[in-house]
Amino acid sequence: MGIDSQGKSGSARVIYLLATEDIIYLVMTYPKSKKDSLTDAEKAELKKLTKLLKDEV
């Protein structure tokens, strides 16, 4: 996914949760040019969110 015609460095990371065969949650996206990876705090929050979303289905 290119952003602003910047080539590969202008692409985005997409984080999603495949909850079931039929349900996919788009959790977040962010441009790779602004952020290389998630912080430990962000990973912990995503883990909590994953549990909440899975409990919903």
CHARMM internal coordinates of N, CA and C (Angstrom, degrees):
IC EDIT
DIST 1 N 1 CA 1.4329
DIST 1 CA 1 C 1.5254
ANGL 1 N 1 CA 1 C 107.65
DIST 1 C 2 N 1.3130
ANGL 1 CA 1 C 2 N 117.99
DIHE 1 N 1 CA 1 C 2 N 106.89
DIST 2 N 2 CA 1.4554
ANGL 1 C 2 N 2 CA 121.22
DIHE 1 CA 1 C 2 N 2 CA 178.45
DIST 2 CA 2 C 1.5180
ANGL 2 N 2 CA 2 C 111.80
DIHE 1 C 2 N 2 CA 2 C -82.95
DIST 2 C 3 N 1.3045
ANGL 2 CA 2 C 3 N 115.97
DIHE 2 N 2 CA 2 C 3 N 145.24
DIST 3 N 3 CA 1.4593
ANGL 2 C 3 N 3 CA 121.64
DIHE 2 CA 2 C 3 N 3 CA 178.42
DIST 3 CA 3 C 1.5174
ANGL 3 N 3 CA 3 C 107.93
DIHE 2 C 3 N 3 CA 3 C -122.05
DIST 3 C 4 N 1.3249
ANGL 3 CA 3 C 4 N 117.05
DIHE 3 N 3 CA 3 C 4 N 126.63
DIST 4 N 4 CA 1.4649
ANGL 3 C 4 N 4 CA 122.14
DIHE 3 CA 3 C 4 N 4 CA 176.54
DIST 4 CA 4 C 1.5215
ANGL 4 N 4 CA 4 C 113.39
DIHE 3 C 4 N 4 CA 4 C 56.06
DIST 4 C 5 N 1.3110
ANGL 4 CA 4 C 5 N 118.79
DIHE 4 N 4 CA 4 C 5 N 34.02
DIST 5 N 5 CA 1.4684
ANGL 4 C 5 N 5 CA 123.51
DIHE 4 CA 4 C 5 N 5 CA 177.40
DIST 5 CA 5 C 1.5271
ANGL 5 N 5 CA 5 C 112.87
DIHE 4 C 5 N 5 CA 5 C 51.07
DIST 5 C 6 N 1.3156
ANGL 5 CA 5 C 6 N 117.47
DIHE 5 N 5 CA 5 C 6 N 42.96
DIST 6 N 6 CA 1.4590
ANGL 5 C 6 N 6 CA 121.94
DIHE 5 CA 5 C 6 N 6 CA -178.78
DIST 6 CA 6 C 1.5231
ANGL 6 N 6 CA 6 C 112.59
DIHE 5 C 6 N 6 CA 6 C -101.34
DIST 6 C 7 N 1.3074
ANGL 6 CA 6 C 7 N 117.58
DIHE 6 N 6 CA 6 C 7 N 9.33
DIST 7 N 7 CA 1.4551
ANGL 6 C 7 N 7 CA 119.26
DIHE 6 CA 6 C 7 N 7 CA -179.32
DIST 7 CA 7 C 1.5125
ANGL 7 N 7 CA 7 C 111.97
DIHE 6 C 7 N 7 CA 7 C 71.86
DIST 7 C 8 N 1.3226
ANGL 7 CA 7 C 8 N 116.02
DIHE 7 N 7 CA 7 C 8 N -154.20
DIST 8 N 8 CA 1.4565
ANGL 7 C 8 N 8 CA 121.19
DIHE 7 CA 7 C 8 N 8 CA -175.40
DIST 8 CA 8 C 1.5273
ANGL 8 N 8 CA 8 C 112.51
DIHE 7 C 8 N 8 CA 8 C -62.71
DIST 8 C 9 N 1.3265
ANGL 8 CA 8 C 9 N 118.09
DIHE 8 N 8 CA 8 C 9 N -37.51
DIST 9 N 9 CA 1.4645
ANGL 8 C 9 N 9 CA 120.31
DIHE 8 CA 8 C 9 N 9 CA 179.55
DIST 9 CA 9 C 1.5169
ANGL 9 N 9 CA 9 C 111.68
DIHE 8 C 9 N 9 CA 9 C -69.68
DIST 9 C 10 N 1.3300
ANGL 9 CA 9 C 10 N 116.64
DIHE 9 N 9 CA 9 C 10 N -15.36
DIST 10 N 10 CA 1.4530
ANGL 9 C 10 N 10 CA 120.66
DIHE 9 CA 9 C 10 N 10 CA 178.79
DIST 10 CA 10 C 1.5150
ANGL 10 N 10 CA 10 C 112.87
DIHE 9 C 10 N 10 CA 10 C -95.23
DIST 10 C 11 N 1.3092
ANGL 10 CA 10 C 11 N 117.32
DIHE 10 N 10 CA 10 C 11 N 12.70
DIST 11 N 11 CA 1.4588
ANGL 10 C 11 N 11 CA 119.62
DIHE 10 CA 10 C 11 N 11 CA -178.77
DIST 11 CA 11 C 1.5250
ANGL 11 N 11 CA 11 C 111.18
DIHE 10 C 11 N 11 CA 11 C -86.25
DIST 11 C 12 N 1.3175
ANGL 11 CA 11 C 12 N 115.33
DIHE 11 N 11 CA 11 C 12 N 174.36
DIST 12 N 12 CA 1.4595
ANGL 11 C 12 N 12 CA 120.57
DIHE 11 CA 11 C 12 N 12 CA -175.73
DIST 12 CA 12 C 1.5232
ANGL 12 N 12 CA 12 C 110.42
DIHE 11 C 12 N 12 CA 12 C -121.71
DIST 12 C 13 N 1.2986
ANGL 12 CA 12 C 13 N 115.10
DIHE 12 N 12 CA 12 C 13 N 155.84
DIST 13 N 13 CA 1.4563
ANGL 12 C 13 N 13 CA 121.46
DIHE 12 CA 12 C 13 N 13 CA 171.27
DIST 13 CA 13 C 1.5256
ANGL 13 N 13 CA 13 C 106.96
DIHE 12 C 13 N 13 CA 13 C -95.67
DIST 13 C 14 N 1.3064
ANGL 13 CA 13 C 14 N 115.54
DIHE 13 N 13 CA 13 C 14 N 140.03
DIST 14 N 14 CA 1.4570
ANGL 13 C 14 N 14 CA 121.65
DIHE 13 CA 13 C 14 N 14 CA 179.67
DIST 14 CA 14 C 1.5222
ANGL 14 N 14 CA 14 C 107.51
DIHE 13 C 14 N 14 CA 14 C -121.46
DIST 14 C 15 N 1.3228
ANGL 14 CA 14 C 15 N 115.58
DIHE 14 N 14 CA 14 C 15 N 127.19
DIST 15 N 15 CA 1.4559
ANGL 14 C 15 N 15 CA 120.36
DIHE 14 CA 14 C 15 N 15 CA 178.21
DIST 15 CA 15 C 1.5209
ANGL 15 N 15 CA 15 C 107.09
DIHE 14 C 15 N 15 CA 15 C -114.15
DIST 15 C 16 N 1.3256
ANGL 15 CA 15 C 16 N 115.08
DIHE 15 N 15 CA 15 C 16 N 123.16
DIST 16 N 16 CA 1.4568
ANGL 15 C 16 N 16 CA 120.05
DIHE 15 CA 15 C 16 N 16 CA -178.47
DIST 16 CA 16 C 1.5203
ANGL 16 N 16 CA 16 C 109.10
DIHE 15 C 16 N 16 CA 16 C -136.36
DIST 16 C 17 N 1.3229
ANGL 16 CA 16 C 17 N 114.84
DIHE 16 N 16 CA 16 C 17 N 162.87
DIST 17 N 17 CA 1.4576
ANGL 16 C 17 N 17 CA 121.60
DIHE 16 CA 16 C 17 N 17 CA 177.91
DIST 17 CA 17 C 1.5178
ANGL 17 N 17 CA 17 C 108.34
DIHE 16 C 17 N 17 CA 17 C -122.46
DIST 17 C 18 N 1.2931
ANGL 17 CA 17 C 18 N 116.35
DIHE 17 N 17 CA 17 C 18 N 120.68
DIST 18 N 18 CA 1.4588
ANGL 17 C 18 N 18 CA 121.76
DIHE 17 CA 17 C 18 N 18 CA 174.38
DIST 18 CA 18 C 1.5270
ANGL 18 N 18 CA 18 C 106.42
DIHE 17 C 18 N 18 CA 18 C -89.26
DIST 18 C 19 N 1.3438
ANGL 18 CA 18 C 19 N 115.66
DIHE 18 N 18 CA 18 C 19 N 92.47
DIST 19 N 19 CA 1.4616
ANGL 18 C 19 N 19 CA 121.23
DIHE 18 CA 18 C 19 N 19 CA -173.69
DIST 19 CA 19 C 1.5252
ANGL 19 N 19 CA 19 C 111.87
DIHE 18 C 19 N 19 CA 19 C -74.58
DIST 19 C 20 N 1.3192
ANGL 19 CA 19 C 20 N 115.82
DIHE 19 N 19 CA 19 C 20 N -43.04
DIST 20 N 20 CA 1.4639
ANGL 19 C 20 N 20 CA 121.90
DIHE 19 CA 19 C 20 N 20 CA 176.46
DIST 20 CA 20 C 1.5224
ANGL 20 N 20 CA 20 C 106.98
DIHE 19 C 20 N 20 CA 20 C -142.39
DIST 20 C 21 N 1.2998
ANGL 20 CA 20 C 21 N 115.56
DIHE 20 N 20 CA 20 C 21 N -178.53
DIST 21 N 21 CA 1.4637
ANGL 20 C 21 N 21 CA 119.57
DIHE 20 CA 20 C 21 N 21 CA 177.68
DIST 21 CA 21 C 1.5295
ANGL 21 N 21 CA 21 C 111.15
DIHE 20 C 21 N 21 CA 21 C -62.65
DIST 21 C 22 N 1.3337
ANGL 21 CA 21 C 22 N 116.48
DIHE 21 N 21 CA 21 C 22 N -26.46
DIST 22 N 22 CA 1.4635
ANGL 21 C 22 N 22 CA 121.62
DIHE 21 CA 21 C 22 N 22 CA -175.90
DIST 22 CA 22 C 1.5254
ANGL 22 N 22 CA 22 C 114.67
DIHE 21 C 22 N 22 CA 22 C -107.12
DIST 22 C 23 N 1.3181
ANGL 22 CA 22 C 23 N 118.15
DIHE 22 N 22 CA 22 C 23 N -12.67
DIST 23 N 23 CA 1.4703
ANGL 22 C 23 N 23 CA 120.92
DIHE 22 CA 22 C 23 N 23 CA -174.43
DIST 23 CA 23 C 1.5224
ANGL 23 N 23 CA 23 C 110.61
DIHE 22 C 23 N 23 CA 23 C -119.02
DIST 23 C 24 N 1.3227
ANGL 23 CA 23 C 24 N 115.12
DIHE 23 N 23 CA 23 C 24 N 121.43
DIST 24 N 24 CA 1.4643
ANGL 23 C 24 N 24 CA 122.42
DIHE 23 CA 23 C 24 N 24 CA 175.99
DIST 24 CA 24 C 1.5237
ANGL 24 N 24 CA 24 C 107.60
DIHE 23 C 24 N 24 CA 24 C -123.95
DIST 24 C 25 N 1.3217
ANGL 24 CA 24 C 25 N 117.08
DIHE 24 N 24 CA 24 C 25 N 126.81
DIST 25 N 25 CA 1.4568
ANGL 24 C 25 N 25 CA 122.04
DIHE 24 CA 24 C 25 N 25 CA 176.76
DIST 25 CA 25 C 1.5249
ANGL 25 N 25 CA 25 C 109.20
DIHE 24 C 25 N 25 CA 25 C -101.31
DIST 25 C 26 N 1.3252
ANGL 25 CA 25 C 26 N 116.18
DIHE 25 N 25 CA 25 C 26 N 128.35
DIST 26 N 26 CA 1.4579
ANGL 25 C 26 N 26 CA 120.80
DIHE 25 CA 25 C 26 N 26 CA 170.15
DIST 26 CA 26 C 1.5187
ANGL 26 N 26 CA 26 C 105.76
DIHE 25 C 26 N 26 CA 26 C -85.17
DIST 26 C 27 N 1.3133
ANGL 26 CA 26 C 27 N 117.03
DIHE 26 N 26 CA 26 C 27 N 112.92
DIST 27 N 27 CA 1.4579
ANGL 26 C 27 N 27 CA 121.78
DIHE 26 CA 26 C 27 N 27 CA -173.20
DIST 27 CA 27 C 1.5208
ANGL 27 N 27 CA 27 C 111.22
DIHE 26 C 27 N 27 CA 27 C -90.12
DIST 27 C 28 N 1.3295
ANGL 27 CA 27 C 28 N 116.65
DIHE 27 N 27 CA 27 C 28 N -49.21
DIST 28 N 28 CA 1.4628
ANGL 27 C 28 N 28 CA 119.31
DIHE 27 CA 27 C 28 N 28 CA 178.66
DIST 28 CA 28 C 1.5204
ANGL 28 N 28 CA 28 C 110.45
DIHE 27 C 28 N 28 CA 28 C -165.73
DIST 28 C 29 N 1.3072
ANGL 28 CA 28 C 29 N 114.95
DIHE 28 N 28 CA 28 C 29 N 158.64
DIST 29 N 29 CA 1.4643
ANGL 28 C 29 N 29 CA 122.04
DIHE 28 CA 28 C 29 N 29 CA 171.26
DIST 29 CA 29 C 1.5174
ANGL 29 N 29 CA 29 C 107.63
DIHE 28 C 29 N 29 CA 29 C -135.41
DIST 29 C 30 N 1.3135
ANGL 29 CA 29 C 30 N 115.81
DIHE 29 N 29 CA 29 C 30 N 150.84
DIST 30 N 30 CA 1.4633
ANGL 29 C 30 N 30 CA 119.15
DIHE 29 CA 29 C 30 N 30 CA 174.56
DIST 30 CA 30 C 1.5225
ANGL 30 N 30 CA 30 C 108.99
DIHE 29 C 30 N 30 CA 30 C -154.53
DIST 30 C 31 N 1.3369
ANGL 30 CA 30 C 31 N 116.07
DIHE 30 N 30 CA 30 C 31 N 147.30
DIST 31 N 31 CA 1.4702
ANGL 30 C 31 N 31 CA 119.42
DIHE 30 CA 30 C 31 N 31 CA -179.96
DIST 31 CA 31 C 1.5231
ANGL 31 N 31 CA 31 C 111.13
DIHE 30 C 31 N 31 CA 31 C -71.73
DIST 31 C 32 N 1.3209
ANGL 31 CA 31 C 32 N 115.88
DIHE 31 N 31 CA 31 C 32 N 134.47
DIST 32 N 32 CA 1.4698
ANGL 31 C 32 N 32 CA 120.41
DIHE 31 CA 31 C 32 N 32 CA 179.39
DIST 32 CA 32 C 1.5244
ANGL 32 N 32 CA 32 C 111.75
DIHE 31 C 32 N 32 CA 32 C -65.15
DIST 32 C 33 N 1.3241
ANGL 32 CA 32 C 33 N 117.10
DIHE 32 N 32 CA 32 C 33 N -23.91
DIST 33 N 33 CA 1.4609
ANGL 32 C 33 N 33 CA 119.86
DIHE 32 CA 32 C 33 N 33 CA 179.75
DIST 33 CA 33 C 1.5298
ANGL 33 N 33 CA 33 C 111.80
DIHE 32 C 33 N 33 CA 33 C -70.76
DIST 33 C 34 N 1.3332
ANGL 33 CA 33 C 34 N 117.73
DIHE 33 N 33 CA 33 C 34 N -20.52
DIST 34 N 34 CA 1.4694
ANGL 33 C 34 N 34 CA 121.86
DIHE 33 CA 33 C 34 N 34 CA -178.70
DIST 34 CA 34 C 1.5217
ANGL 34 N 34 CA 34 C 112.62
DIHE 33 C 34 N 34 CA 34 C -98.94
DIST 34 C 35 N 1.3302
ANGL 34 CA 34 C 35 N 116.74
DIHE 34 N 34 CA 34 C 35 N -24.47
DIST 35 N 35 CA 1.4597
ANGL 34 C 35 N 35 CA 119.98
DIHE 34 CA 34 C 35 N 35 CA -172.83
DIST 35 CA 35 C 1.5250
ANGL 35 N 35 CA 35 C 108.71
DIHE 34 C 35 N 35 CA 35 C -151.08
DIST 35 C 36 N 1.3269
ANGL 35 CA 35 C 36 N 116.70
DIHE 35 N 35 CA 35 C 36 N 126.59
DIST 36 N 36 CA 1.4627
ANGL 35 C 36 N 36 CA 120.40
DIHE 35 CA 35 C 36 N 36 CA 179.77
DIST 36 CA 36 C 1.5196
ANGL 36 N 36 CA 36 C 112.56
DIHE 35 C 36 N 36 CA 36 C -78.37
DIST 36 C 37 N 1.3175
ANGL 36 CA 36 C 37 N 116.07
DIHE 36 N 36 CA 36 C 37 N -44.28
DIST 37 N 37 CA 1.4629
ANGL 36 C 37 N 37 CA 119.85
DIHE 36 CA 36 C 37 N 37 CA -178.02
DIST 37 CA 37 C 1.5248
ANGL 37 N 37 CA 37 C 109.30
DIHE 36 C 37 N 37 CA 37 C -154.37
DIST 37 C 38 N 1.3128
ANGL 37 CA 37 C 38 N 115.69
DIHE 37 N 37 CA 37 C 38 N 173.86
DIST 38 N 38 CA 1.4584
ANGL 37 C 38 N 38 CA 121.07
DIHE 37 CA 37 C 38 N 38 CA -179.63
DIST 38 CA 38 C 1.5248
ANGL 38 N 38 CA 38 C 110.48
DIHE 37 C 38 N 38 CA 38 C -81.45
DIST 38 C 39 N 1.3289
ANGL 38 CA 38 C 39 N 115.32
DIHE 38 N 38 CA 38 C 39 N 149.01
DIST 39 N 39 CA 1.4618
ANGL 38 C 39 N 39 CA 120.26
DIHE 38 CA 38 C 39 N 39 CA 174.93
DIST 39 CA 39 C 1.5262
ANGL 39 N 39 CA 39 C 108.44
DIHE 38 C 39 N 39 CA 39 C -77.09
DIST 39 C 40 N 1.3174
ANGL 39 CA 39 C 40 N 116.27
DIHE 39 N 39 CA 39 C 40 N 166.61
DIST 40 N 40 CA 1.4649
ANGL 39 C 40 N 40 CA 120.04
DIHE 39 CA 39 C 40 N 40 CA 177.19
DIST 40 CA 40 C 1.5235
ANGL 40 N 40 CA 40 C 110.61
DIHE 39 C 40 N 40 CA 40 C -62.17
DIST 40 C 41 N 1.3286
ANGL 40 CA 40 C 41 N 117.23
DIHE 40 N 40 CA 40 C 41 N -36.78
DIST 41 N 41 CA 1.4648
ANGL 40 C 41 N 41 CA 121.28
DIHE 40 CA 40 C 41 N 41 CA 178.74
DIST 41 CA 41 C 1.5311
ANGL 41 N 41 CA 41 C 110.63
DIHE 40 C 41 N 41 CA 41 C -64.96
DIST 41 C 42 N 1.3244
ANGL 41 CA 41 C 42 N 116.82
DIHE 41 N 41 CA 41 C 42 N -41.90
DIST 42 N 42 CA 1.4657
ANGL 41 C 42 N 42 CA 120.58
DIHE 41 CA 41 C 42 N 42 CA 178.08
DIST 42 CA 42 C 1.5278
ANGL 42 N 42 CA 42 C 110.72
DIHE 41 C 42 N 42 CA 42 C -64.67
DIST 42 C 43 N 1.3181
ANGL 42 CA 42 C 43 N 116.35
DIHE 42 N 42 CA 42 C 43 N -40.29
DIST 43 N 43 CA 1.4641
ANGL 42 C 43 N 43 CA 120.09
DIHE 42 CA 42 C 43 N 43 CA 178.22
DIST 43 CA 43 C 1.5271
ANGL 43 N 43 CA 43 C 110.76
DIHE 42 C 43 N 43 CA 43 C -62.88
DIST 43 C 44 N 1.3261
ANGL 43 CA 43 C 44 N 116.97
DIHE 43 N 43 CA 43 C 44 N -40.35
DIST 44 N 44 CA 1.4647
ANGL 43 C 44 N 44 CA 121.15
DIHE 43 CA 43 C 44 N 44 CA 178.90
DIST 44 CA 44 C 1.5275
ANGL 44 N 44 CA 44 C 110.53
DIHE 43 C 44 N 44 CA 44 C -64.30
DIST 44 C 45 N 1.3307
ANGL 44 CA 44 C 45 N 116.95
DIHE 44 N 44 CA 44 C 45 N -41.90
DIST 45 N 45 CA 1.4658
ANGL 44 C 45 N 45 CA 120.73
DIHE 44 CA 44 C 45 N 45 CA 178.22
DIST 45 CA 45 C 1.5251
ANGL 45 N 45 CA 45 C 111.13
DIHE 44 C 45 N 45 CA 45 C -65.00
DIST 45 C 46 N 1.3209
ANGL 45 CA 45 C 46 N 116.98
DIHE 45 N 45 CA 45 C 46 N -40.09
DIST 46 N 46 CA 1.4609
ANGL 45 C 46 N 46 CA 120.39
DIHE 45 CA 45 C 46 N 46 CA 177.85
DIST 46 CA 46 C 1.5279
ANGL 46 N 46 CA 46 C 111.21
DIHE 45 C 46 N 46 CA 46 C -64.25
DIST 46 C 47 N 1.3130
ANGL 46 CA 46 C 47 N 116.30
DIHE 46 N 46 CA 46 C 47 N -36.35
DIST 47 N 47 CA 1.4609
ANGL 46 C 47 N 47 CA 120.17
DIHE 46 CA 46 C 47 N 47 CA 177.83
DIST 47 CA 47 C 1.5285
ANGL 47 N 47 CA 47 C 110.42
DIHE 46 C 47 N 47 CA 47 C -63.46
DIST 47 C 48 N 1.3462
ANGL 47 CA 47 C 48 N 116.60
DIHE 47 N 47 CA 47 C 48 N -42.87
DIST 48 N 48 CA 1.4685
ANGL 47 C 48 N 48 CA 120.92
DIHE 47 CA 47 C 48 N 48 CA 177.23
DIST 48 CA 48 C 1.5263
ANGL 48 N 48 CA 48 C 110.63
DIHE 47 C 48 N 48 CA 48 C -63.32
DIST 48 C 49 N 1.3267
ANGL 48 CA 48 C 49 N 116.01
DIHE 48 N 48 CA 48 C 49 N -45.37
DIST 49 N 49 CA 1.4598
ANGL 48 C 49 N 49 CA 120.98
DIHE 48 CA 48 C 49 N 49 CA -179.61
DIST 49 CA 49 C 1.5263
ANGL 49 N 49 CA 49 C 110.97
DIHE 48 C 49 N 49 CA 49 C -62.17
DIST 49 C 50 N 1.3188
ANGL 49 CA 49 C 50 N 116.76
DIHE 49 N 49 CA 49 C 50 N -40.33
DIST 50 N 50 CA 1.4593
ANGL 49 C 50 N 50 CA 121.40
DIHE 49 CA 49 C 50 N 50 CA 178.36
DIST 50 CA 50 C 1.5229
ANGL 50 N 50 CA 50 C 110.75
DIHE 49 C 50 N 50 CA 50 C -58.56
DIST 50 C 51 N 1.3182
ANGL 50 CA 50 C 51 N 116.29
DIHE 50 N 50 CA 50 C 51 N -45.13
DIST 51 N 51 CA 1.4671
ANGL 50 C 51 N 51 CA 120.03
DIHE 50 CA 50 C 51 N 51 CA 179.22
DIST 51 CA 51 C 1.5222
ANGL 51 N 51 CA 51 C 110.52
DIHE 50 C 51 N 51 CA 51 C -62.82
DIST 51 C 52 N 1.3359
ANGL 51 CA 51 C 52 N 117.56
DIHE 51 N 51 CA 51 C 52 N -45.02
DIST 52 N 52 CA 1.4652
ANGL 51 C 52 N 52 CA 120.83
DIHE 51 CA 51 C 52 N 52 CA 179.33
DIST 52 CA 52 C 1.5254
ANGL 52 N 52 CA 52 C 111.60
DIHE 51 C 52 N 52 CA 52 C -60.09
DIST 52 C 53 N 1.3118
ANGL 52 CA 52 C 53 N 116.58
DIHE 52 N 52 CA 52 C 53 N -45.39
DIST 53 N 53 CA 1.4615
ANGL 52 C 53 N 53 CA 120.21
DIHE 52 CA 52 C 53 N 53 CA -178.46
DIST 53 CA 53 C 1.5245
ANGL 53 N 53 CA 53 C 111.88
DIHE 52 C 53 N 53 CA 53 C -66.85
DIST 53 C 54 N 1.3133
ANGL 53 CA 53 C 54 N 116.71
DIHE 53 N 53 CA 53 C 54 N -40.00
DIST 54 N 54 CA 1.4709
ANGL 53 C 54 N 54 CA 119.68
DIHE 53 CA 53 C 54 N 54 CA 178.98
DIST 54 CA 54 C 1.5221
ANGL 54 N 54 CA 54 C 111.04
DIHE 53 C 54 N 54 CA 54 C -66.10
DIST 54 C 55 N 1.3352
ANGL 54 CA 54 C 55 N 117.01
DIHE 54 N 54 CA 54 C 55 N -33.68
DIST 55 N 55 CA 1.4622
ANGL 54 C 55 N 55 CA 120.80
DIHE 54 CA 54 C 55 N 55 CA 178.34
DIST 55 CA 55 C 1.5277
ANGL 55 N 55 CA 55 C 111.85
DIHE 54 C 55 N 55 CA 55 C -69.10
DIST 55 C 56 N 1.3284
ANGL 55 CA 55 C 56 N 117.10
DIHE 55 N 55 CA 55 C 56 N -20.72
DIST 56 N 56 CA 1.4627
ANGL 55 C 56 N 56 CA 121.90
DIHE 55 CA 55 C 56 N 56 CA -179.83
DIST 56 CA 56 C 1.5256
ANGL 56 N 56 CA 56 C 112.62
DIHE 55 C 56 N 56 CA 56 C -76.34
DIST 56 C 57 N 1.3175
ANGL 56 CA 56 C 57 N 117.29
DIHE 56 N 56 CA 56 C 57 N -23.40
DIST 57 N 57 CA 1.4760
ANGL 56 C 57 N 57 CA 119.30
DIHE 56 CA 56 C 57 N 57 CA -176.32
DIST 57 CA 57 C 1.5052
ANGL 57 N 57 CA 57 C 112.25
DIHE 56 C 57 N 57 CA 57 C -99.65
END
COOR INIT
IC SEED 1 N 1 CA 1 C
IC BUILD
